[in-house]
Amino acid sequence: MERNNEKLEQEIKRLRKQLKQLKEEKSELQRRHKIYHDAIENAQGVPYLLNLEKMTYEFFGEGCYELIGIPNDRINPENYKKLVKDIQVIGYAGPVDAKEYSQLFKEGKLEGYNIDLKIRTPQGVEKWLSDDSVPIFDEKTGKVVKSLGVLQDITKRKNQELAVTALEQRYRLLFELSPTGIILEDENGFIVEVNPAICQSLKRTREELIGMDARELSLDPVAKVEDNIRRILAGEELHHMEPTRMKDGTACMMELHETCIELPDGTRHILVIANDITERIQLENQLRHSQRMEAVGRMAGGVAHDFNNLLTVIRGYCELALLNMAENDPNVKRISLINEAGRRAEAMTQQLLAFSRRQVLKMEVFDLNDRLRDLTTLLDRLIGENINLKLNLSSSPILIKADAGQLDQVIMNMVINARDAMPEGGTLIIATNIVTKVPEVEDEHIKFEEEQAICLSITDNGCGMDAEVQKHIFEPFFTTREPGEGTGLGLSTAYGIVKQSGGFINVSSEINIGTTFDIYLPVYIDDGIEYIADHIAMSAEISGNEEIVVVEDELEVRDIIYESLLRYGYQVKIARDGIEAYKTICGGNNPPDLLLTDVVMPRMGGVELVSKLKVKFPGLRVMYISGYTNLPTSIQKEIMTHDNYLQKPFTPIKLVQKVREILDR
């Protein structure tokens, strides 16, 4: 009996101990359950247990309605298939095949099932869910029989991710399509990213630039570049210009805006906004050149007006004096030398003005060979002593109808170009000829009668030009000289003048051999304009007795015109300006046979005077004179329309010849 009682007490102790353990285990399970429950609630997730063999939910946590729009009491095995139909899956995140992924999970080939899917609830609400689960295996068969997982609403997070992705794509698009160059450097100055615009500017590929030390691109001293990096990393924003090396070794000028930025990972980088301003700087330099040329032209025009008036007086009185002297008079030689000096001064003034003149072509007939001979002295001074000038002129005269002053400009521009090609000296050959075979030209407005043309060739044995340079030499502002040494206007101006004269220019050149410019101009065909050599001669044909009113504000010029016309028998009245002339003419019974007027005068100029007089005397003959070479184009067209203009300086013979020509029309 006692023995049985002892066994019973031992059994009771064992059961009590076992009960205590069970209570402790239950308490631990409750504690863990609470932890898991709280964790799931805090994570706003809904746990579930899915039987994969029966495809029924054995358990579905609270919050089902808030998550998928279906109350918990409807989540049961019988309703599973209907519930699946009520919840519409409309998408998955990322390139995933959901069926294949699910099959791999069921086959036990995945440690877990993790997928983001977009659904539409029975109420029509679209949400993003995260489905995270682990497989539960059958202990006997080893197959996956259940799936224990948690469904979470990740709509807010997913929308944020999509917004960030869209923003990144937008900024990437802006980065890629920006016409301005963008470079991202690390804090050591090595390039980590570039956009296509900077690749194009530097003539390098993205692969070539990534990883490159940005210091290798700069042509600034290394110390300056290092100082810039230090200042940027210290928080300073830099805006400056920097000469930059391109892949082919040439340089471009970059306008840089550099600042330090911090990326989301906390690393500091240097952001460089780079704009290639090489062309802008070139255009600014060209504009400055052009403005200087324009200023020089205006100044030269004003100075030329005064010179032309003085030269008119000097040459006029020299010629009158020579006409009154006997051939054996000892003063003839002295006066002739003064007259010749005046003629050279006149030629020099016109040639200097040729660099900046903007005027309607003043066509006249002259011998091109004579013109070149007259230019020889000036050209010799222009090219210097180390260059030998040779003239290979045709044996017979070459008559040409052109603007002599403008043609002088063409020749001088070509000669200057040849001189610059021979810095160590050489030979310059100027040749003229009539050619019967004219090179083909694409311009339909340029035609030559009977396939003939005047060819003026200018050849040097200088450094020559390559094919690429030859393509651009006639472009405005194109130059191969160093900055500040040329405007790039010389050859383009020559090309424009020749084309305006009905011709064209061919160029042939070889490096270290030399260059030849062939200027082709139309052969002169007699159109009734008489070719007159420049010499002093008496002629009864230019005399007359018509009445002429002379309007000139310069006393000395007025006097020489008065004396010249009187000498040849004309009746002359004089006026100091347009107002005085208007009163003189309108006060008489009949208009004069000819009104000879200066163009620019105080109070009333020549064009205005003629306009007023034509109202009363529409048939009035008019002859204009002027010392200005840069008159407005509108005035030039007005005074040159009927070939009744004479440019100062002029000699008495030229004056009277022009007067007679107009009166005889």
Summary of the structure (lengths in Angstrom):
residues: 665
radius of gyration: 49.3
end to end distance: 171.0
largest distance: 186.5
contacts: 1891
relative contact order: 0.06
helix: 44%
strand: 24%
